[in-house]
Amino acid sequence: MASTHAAAQVLVASNRGPVSYTQDDSGGLTAKRGGGGLVSGLSAIGPDAGALWVCSALGEGDREAVRRGVGEPGVRMLDIPADVHHGAYNGVANSTLWFVHHMLYQTPLEPVFDAEFRAQWAAYETYNRSFAEALAQEAADGAAVLVQDYHLTLVPRMLRELRPDLRIGHFSHTPWAPVDYFRLLPDDIAAAVLDGILGADRAAFLTRRWADAFTACCHAVLGPDATAGTRIGVHGLGTDADFLRARAHEADVEDRIVALREQIGTAPDGTPRRTIVRVDRTELSKNIVRGLLAYRQLLDDRPEWRERVVHVAFAYPSRQDLAVYREYTAEVQRVAAEINERYGTPGWTPVVLHVKDDFARSLAAYRLADVALVNPIRDGMNLVAKEVPLISDRACALVLSREAGAYEELGEDAVVVNPYDIGGTAGALHEALSMGAEERAERAKRLTAAATALPPARWFLDQLGELRAT
């Protein structure tokens, strides 16, 4: 496909772009804009910077938009064949690389790297090559290219071979697996993933822990000098405080607060019930089921909290095209229902569970939080851990997994847990609920300062500046 854009000076490549399209019954297309750090970053460099975002068409609405030539300024969407995208996205990115970096496999049974997987890997290579060719076509001489995440690990090396003049960066938004776990991958594929990223001038990560794990894997798989030509960087993404604070006080959020307060209710003595809040996708690594089990343990171990606390749990379905995610979502609902049946009274619902995504309702829950529960098995960062203390009207306490990337920045002022330890997490919930108002306020102040230290626009511009200085 010939380019319809002027040669770009700054390019971003990611699986998901800043806009998506839906098609109505009459064939009309509606565009929906997204948010996040990359959107903020590209906005921050200004409209005259010659920026272009290269992304994939993800659904039929997107594909139809590409076919019709419908698009947004500064965005090139690639109509990669659906079967290729499925093999690359579901077969390799989400069912293999995600599982490796989050250490999610039940190793007696999985992974199985057979002929079907090799076909999926071929799709992953094709998918990455499509991006590399589009970027090579669109980039001005010496342009800066920022490639995002585990979907596109092969792009930097492919692009380097096509356009050696470019300055190429790769950013990993996930954790990076330790050497022994990473080497579950077939040797040639482990080497290809690492060498692909090392095609970049600069490889960056959310925490020093993940950066060090990547370097260790490179040395173990490719040799002690493997990273010599690539600079390794760390950029810990923070929250957009101004946006979140303003958005959390809009009218629709106020309406959701009223509805949630009604669901939460008051304790038998008439005082407001305490709230333990979590907001997550039903992603396996988020550890929602163990969080619910810890809450159940709290009610068993500390009966004084019965009817005085409510667990507000928002578990928004994720990746429901994969059976294991559908089963996990169903298990979250089953455990929540079991807790309500076991402990609930006519005036008290112990778990208020919502599974329909609603950003305004999430912000309402943030504001009502006395305790934020963030207990992932592993997480590249976890922005919820940073957002809830920022937004809470009650200077909430944070119960935080030591396996979240955010632990590196927030651990000193959180109540830290081993995400597998149900009893330990129950004890941490009790500690957080029992914390005095003055201590909570002091901790929340420091958590907020850490959470806002590198807002999304600064996070992006810092990477761009480091890459241009390479």
VEXVOLO-871616 format. One line per 4 residues: number of its first residue (from 1); for each residue x, y, z of C-alpha. Coordinates in steps of 0.5 Angstrom, whole numbers, plus 500, padded with zeros to 3 digits. Example, Ala and Ser with C-alpha at 12.3 -4.5 7.8 and 13.67 -1.06 7.14 Angstrom:
BEGIN
1) 525,491,516  527,498,514 .
***
This chain:
BEGIN
1) 500,500,500  503,507,498  504,512,504  498,517,504 .
5) 502,521,509  508,526,509  515,523,512  514,522,519 .
9) 520,525,524  517,521,530  513,514,529  510,510,534 .
13) 508,503,533  503,499,537  498,493,536  492,498,539 .
17) 492,505,536  489,511,539  482,510,535  477,505,533 .
21) 471,504,529  465,501,529  460,500,524  452,500,524 .
25) 447,497,521  447,502,515  454,501,514  456,508,517 .
29) 463,508,521  463,511,528  470,513,531  472,512,538 .
33) 478,516,541  482,512,546  487,515,552  493,513,555 .
37) 500,515,556  502,515,548  496,519,546  498,524,552 .
41) 506,524,549  504,525,542  500,531,544  505,534,548 .
45) 510,534,542  505,538,538  501,538,532  507,540,528 .
49) 512,535,530  511,530,524  508,525,528  505,518,526 .
53) 502,512,529  502,506,526  497,501,529  493,494,527 .
57) 486,494,525  483,490,530  476,489,528  471,489,522 .
61) 470,496,524  477,498,523  478,493,517  472,497,513 .
65) 475,504,515  482,502,512  478,499,506  474,505,505 .
69) 480,510,506  477,513,512  482,515,517  485,520,522 .
73) 490,525,521  497,522,524  495,515,524  496,509,519 .
77) 492,503,521  494,496,518  489,491,515  493,485,517 .
81) 489,479,515  485,477,520  488,470,521  495,472,521 .
85) 493,477,527  489,472,530  495,467,530  500,473,532 .
89) 496,476,537  492,470,541  497,465,539  504,468,541 .
93) 503,475,544  497,473,549  498,466,550  505,465,550 .
97) 509,471,551  504,474,556  504,468,560  512,467,560 .
101) 513,474,562  507,474,568  509,466,569  502,464,569 .
105) 503,457,566  501,450,569  508,447,567  506,440,568 .
109) 501,441,562  503,447,559  506,450,554  506,445,549 .
113) 510,448,543  508,444,537  506,444,530  500,449,531 .
117) 505,453,535  510,454,530  504,456,525  502,461,530 .
121) 510,464,530  510,464,523  504,469,523  507,473,529 .
125) 513,474,524  509,476,518  505,481,523  512,484,525 .
129) 514,484,518  508,488,516  509,493,522  517,494,520 .
133) 515,495,512  510,500,514  515,504,519  520,504,514 .
137) 516,507,508  513,512,513  519,515,516  523,521,514 .
141) 531,520,514  534,519,521  527,519,524  525,517,531 .
145) 521,510,532  518,508,539  516,501,538  511,498,544 .
149) 511,492,547  511,484,547  506,484,540  512,487,536 .
153) 519,484,539  521,483,532  520,490,529  526,493,531 .
157) 531,488,528  527,488,522  526,495,521  534,496,523 .
161) 535,492,516  530,496,512  532,503,515  539,503,518 .
165) 539,511,519  533,511,524  533,511,531  529,506,534 .
169) 527,505,541  523,499,544  519,499,550  516,493,554 .
173) 510,495,558  510,488,562  514,485,567  520,481,564 .
177) 521,474,566  527,471,570  532,467,566  529,460,568 .
181) 522,462,566  524,465,559  528,459,557  521,455,557 .
185) 521,458,550  524,454,544  531,456,544  531,459,537 .
189) 524,463,539  527,466,545  533,468,541  529,471,536 .
193) 525,475,541  531,478,545  535,479,538  529,483,535 .
197) 529,488,541  536,488,541  535,491,534  533,498,537 .
201) 538,503,539  535,503,546  530,498,550  526,501,556 .
205) 522,498,561  518,500,567  522,498,573  530,497,574 .
209) 528,489,576  525,488,569  530,491,565  535,487,569 .
213) 531,481,568  532,482,560  539,483,560  540,477,564 .
217) 536,473,559  540,476,553  547,474,557  544,467,558 .
221) 541,466,551  545,470,546  552,471,550  555,476,555 .
225) 556,481,550  549,481,547  547,488,549  553,492,547 .
229) 550,495,542  543,497,545  542,502,551  538,499,557 .
233) 533,505,560  528,505,565  522,510,565  516,508,571 .
237) 510,511,568  506,515,573  499,518,573  496,524,569 .
241) 494,527,576  490,533,573  486,529,568  484,524,573 .
245) 482,529,579  478,533,574  474,527,571  473,524,578 .
249) 469,530,580  464,530,573  457,530,574  457,522,572 .
253) 462,520,577  457,524,582  451,520,580  455,513,581 .
257) 457,515,588  450,516,590  449,509,587  455,506,590 .
261) 453,509,597  446,506,596  449,499,595  454,499,600 .
265) 450,502,606  451,503,613  453,499,619  448,497,624 .
269) 450,502,629  449,508,623  456,509,621  458,509,614 .
273) 461,502,612  468,502,610  470,500,603  476,495,600 .
277) 476,497,593  479,494,587  478,495,579  481,490,574 .
281) 480,487,568  479,479,569  486,478,567  489,472,570 .
285) 495,476,573  491,481,576  489,475,582  482,477,583 .
289) 480,470,586  486,470,591  483,477,593  476,475,594 .
293) 479,469,598  483,473,602  477,478,604  473,471,605 .
297) 479,470,610  478,477,613  471,476,615  473,469,618 .
301) 478,471,622  476,478,624  468,477,625  468,484,628 .
305) 468,487,620  462,483,618  457,488,616  462,494,617 .
309) 466,493,611  464,492,603  469,489,598  467,494,592 .
313) 470,489,586  470,491,579  472,486,575  472,488,567 .
317) 472,482,562  478,481,558  480,477,552  474,473,552 .
321) 476,470,546  480,465,550  477,460,554  482,460,560 .
325) 480,468,561  472,466,560  473,461,565  477,465,570 .
329) 471,471,569  466,466,571  470,463,577  471,471,580 .
333) 463,471,579  462,464,583  467,466,589  464,473,590 .
337) 457,470,590  459,464,595  462,470,599  455,474,599 .
341) 451,467,600  455,465,606  456,472,610  450,476,607 .
345) 445,479,611  438,483,609  442,489,610  449,487,608 .
349) 452,485,601  459,483,603  462,484,596  459,489,591 .
353) 461,486,584  461,489,577  463,486,571  461,491,566 .
357) 466,496,564  464,503,567  470,508,567  466,513,571 .
361) 464,508,576  471,506,577  473,513,579  467,513,584 .
365) 469,507,587  476,510,587  473,516,591  470,512,596 .
369) 476,507,597  478,507,605  483,501,602  485,500,595 .
373) 487,492,594  492,491,588  495,484,589  497,482,582 .
377) 501,475,581  506,480,577  505,486,573  509,491,569 .
381) 507,497,573  499,497,575  497,504,575  491,503,579 .
385) 495,502,585  497,510,583  491,512,581  486,510,587 .
389) 491,514,593  491,520,588  483,520,587  480,517,594 .
393) 477,522,598  478,518,604  486,518,604  486,511,603 .
397) 491,506,605  494,501,599  495,494,600  500,492,594 .
401) 503,486,592  511,486,592  510,483,585  507,489,582 .
405) 512,494,578  509,499,582  512,496,589  519,499,587 .
409) 516,506,587  510,505,592  512,499,597  515,504,603 .
413) 508,507,604  504,501,602  502,495,606  506,490,602 .
417) 503,482,601  506,476,598  500,475,592  500,468,593 .
421) 499,468,601  491,468,603  492,469,610  497,474,609 .
425) 493,478,605  487,478,610  492,480,615  494,486,611 .
429) 487,488,609  485,488,617  492,492,618  490,497,613 .
433) 482,498,615  485,499,622  490,504,620  489,511,624 .
437) 487,517,620  493,521,621  498,515,618  493,514,612 .
441) 493,521,610  501,522,611  502,515,607  497,517,602 .
445) 501,524,601  507,520,599  504,515,595  501,521,591 .
449) 507,524,590  511,518,588  505,516,583  505,523,579 .
453) 513,523,579  513,522,571  506,523,568  504,520,561 .
457) 507,526,557  513,527,561  514,519,560  514,519,553 .
461) 518,525,552  523,523,556  524,516,552  524,521,546 .
465) 529,525,548  534,519,550  533,516,544  534,522,540 .
469) 541,523,544  543,516,543 .
***
